[in-house]
Amino acid sequence: MAEPKTRPTDVPLETLLAGIDEPRRSEARQLAAMMQEATGEPPLVWGGDIVGFGQYAQRYADGRQLPWPLLGFSPRGRELSLYLMDGFSQRQELLARLGRHRTGKSCLYLRRLSDASPEVLRELLHASVAALEPQRIR
């Protein structure tokens, strides 16, 4: 089985952010602070552009378990992509209060960080970490 391409690197967060224009760079710093607070873990750059915090054992259908960030985001592209790996099926009430956004299976997309309520976003981040705690890798 091939190894995943998205793995932790030793690229510092500020090196990644140096290649991103304002105001997205400032938003990424704010988001990094929120995710670090939620996980208690420092940022790690995964692959080329994912900023991850903490790790959990992601299980695949074939039985493999590989590490993946508990929380993460990518500051590149038209939108901020936030990765909340437990999904959103149990978070509809919070999403209704979040503000302007869209979701994928485990992705929350924001055009601007200011589109979201910071308090509700923090609640979402903490809830996602709590849901994955049994699979957390320390």
C-alpha positions as CSV (number, residue, x, y, z in Angstrom):
1,M,0.0,0.0,0.0
2,A,1.4,3.4,-0.9
3,E,2.2,5.9,1.8
4,P,0.1,9.0,1.9
5,K,1.5,12.1,0.3
6,T,0.2,14.4,3.0
7,R,2.5,14.0,5.9
8,P,3.9,16.3,8.6
9,T,6.9,18.4,7.5
10,D,9.4,20.5,9.4
11,V,8.4,23.7,7.5
12,P,7.7,26.4,10.1
13,L,4.2,28.0,10.0
14,E,5.6,31.4,9.4
15,T,7.5,30.1,6.3
16,L,4.1,28.9,4.9
17,L,2.4,32.2,5.8
18,A,5.1,34.3,4.3
19,G,3.9,33.2,0.9
20,I,0.3,34.3,1.6
21,D,-1.0,37.9,1.0
22,E,-2.8,39.9,3.6
23,P,-5.5,39.9,4.9
24,R,-5.5,36.1,4.5
25,R,-2.2,35.8,6.4
26,S,-3.7,37.6,9.4
27,E,-6.7,35.4,9.3
28,A,-4.5,32.3,9.2
29,R,-2.6,33.5,12.3
30,Q,-5.9,34.0,14.1
31,L,-7.2,30.6,13.1
32,A,-3.9,29.0,14.1
33,A,-4.2,30.5,17.6
34,M,-7.8,29.2,17.9
35,M,-6.9,25.7,16.8
36,Q,-3.8,25.6,19.1
37,E,-6.0,26.6,22.0
38,A,-8.5,24.0,21.2
39,T,-6.0,21.1,20.8
40,G,-3.2,22.2,23.2
41,E,-0.8,21.4,20.3
42,P,1.5,23.6,18.2
43,P,0.9,23.9,14.5
44,L,2.6,21.5,12.0
45,V,2.6,22.0,8.3
46,W,1.3,18.9,6.5
47,G,2.1,18.4,2.9
48,G,2.4,21.7,1.1
49,D,-0.4,23.8,2.6
50,I,-2.3,22.2,5.4
51,V,-1.7,23.5,8.9
52,G,-2.5,20.8,11.4
53,F,-2.9,20.6,15.1
54,G,-2.6,17.4,17.1
55,Q,-3.0,14.0,15.6
56,Y,-5.5,11.1,15.7
57,A,-5.5,7.6,14.2
58,Q,-7.7,7.8,11.0
59,R,-9.0,4.3,10.2
60,Y,-9.5,3.2,6.6
61,A,-11.8,0.6,5.2
62,D,-8.9,-1.8,4.6
63,G,-8.0,-1.7,8.3
64,R,-5.0,0.6,8.1
65,Q,-4.7,3.4,10.6
66,L,-2.6,6.5,9.7
67,P,-2.0,9.7,11.6
68,W,-4.0,12.8,10.6
69,P,-4.5,16.2,12.2
70,L,-7.2,16.5,14.8
71,L,-7.9,20.0,13.4
72,G,-6.4,21.7,10.4
73,F,-6.8,24.4,7.8
74,S,-5.5,25.5,4.5
75,P,-5.1,29.3,3.9
76,R,-4.7,28.9,0.2
77,G,-7.4,29.3,-2.4
78,R,-10.5,31.5,-2.6
79,E,-11.7,30.3,0.8
80,L,-10.2,29.3,4.1
81,S,-10.7,25.5,4.3
82,L,-11.0,24.2,7.9
83,Y,-10.7,20.5,8.5
84,L,-12.9,19.2,11.4
85,M,-12.5,15.5,10.9
86,D,-15.5,14.3,12.8
87,G,-17.8,16.0,10.4
88,F,-20.9,18.1,11.0
89,S,-23.8,15.7,11.5
90,Q,-23.9,16.4,15.2
91,R,-23.2,20.2,14.8
92,Q,-26.3,21.6,13.0
93,E,-27.3,23.9,15.8
94,L,-23.8,25.4,16.0
95,L,-23.6,25.7,12.2
96,A,-26.9,27.6,12.2
97,R,-25.3,30.2,14.5
98,L,-21.9,30.3,12.8
99,G,-22.5,32.8,10.1
100,R,-21.8,32.7,6.4
101,H,-20.2,29.4,5.4
102,R,-20.5,26.2,3.5
103,T,-19.6,22.6,4.4
104,G,-18.3,19.4,2.8
105,K,-18.0,16.1,4.5
106,S,-15.3,17.2,7.0
107,C,-14.5,20.7,5.6
108,L,-15.9,24.0,6.6
109,Y,-15.3,26.8,4.1
110,L,-15.2,30.5,4.9
111,R,-14.6,33.3,2.4
112,R,-13.4,35.4,5.3
113,L,-12.8,34.6,8.9
114,S,-14.9,37.6,9.9
115,D,-17.9,35.9,8.2
116,A,-18.0,33.5,11.2
117,S,-18.8,34.1,14.9
118,P,-15.5,33.6,16.8
119,E,-17.4,32.2,19.8
120,V,-19.3,29.6,17.7
121,L,-16.2,28.7,15.7
122,R,-14.4,28.0,19.0
123,E,-17.3,25.8,20.1
124,L,-17.1,23.9,16.8
125,L,-13.3,23.4,17.2
126,H,-13.6,22.2,20.8
127,A,-16.5,19.8,20.0
128,S,-14.5,18.3,17.1
129,V,-11.5,17.7,19.3
130,A,-13.6,16.1,22.0
131,A,-15.3,13.8,19.5
132,L,-11.9,12.5,18.3
133,E,-10.3,12.2,21.8
134,P,-10.6,8.4,21.9
135,Q,-8.5,8.1,18.7
136,R,-6.0,10.8,19.7
137,I,-2.3,10.1,19.4
138,R,-0.3,11.7,22.1
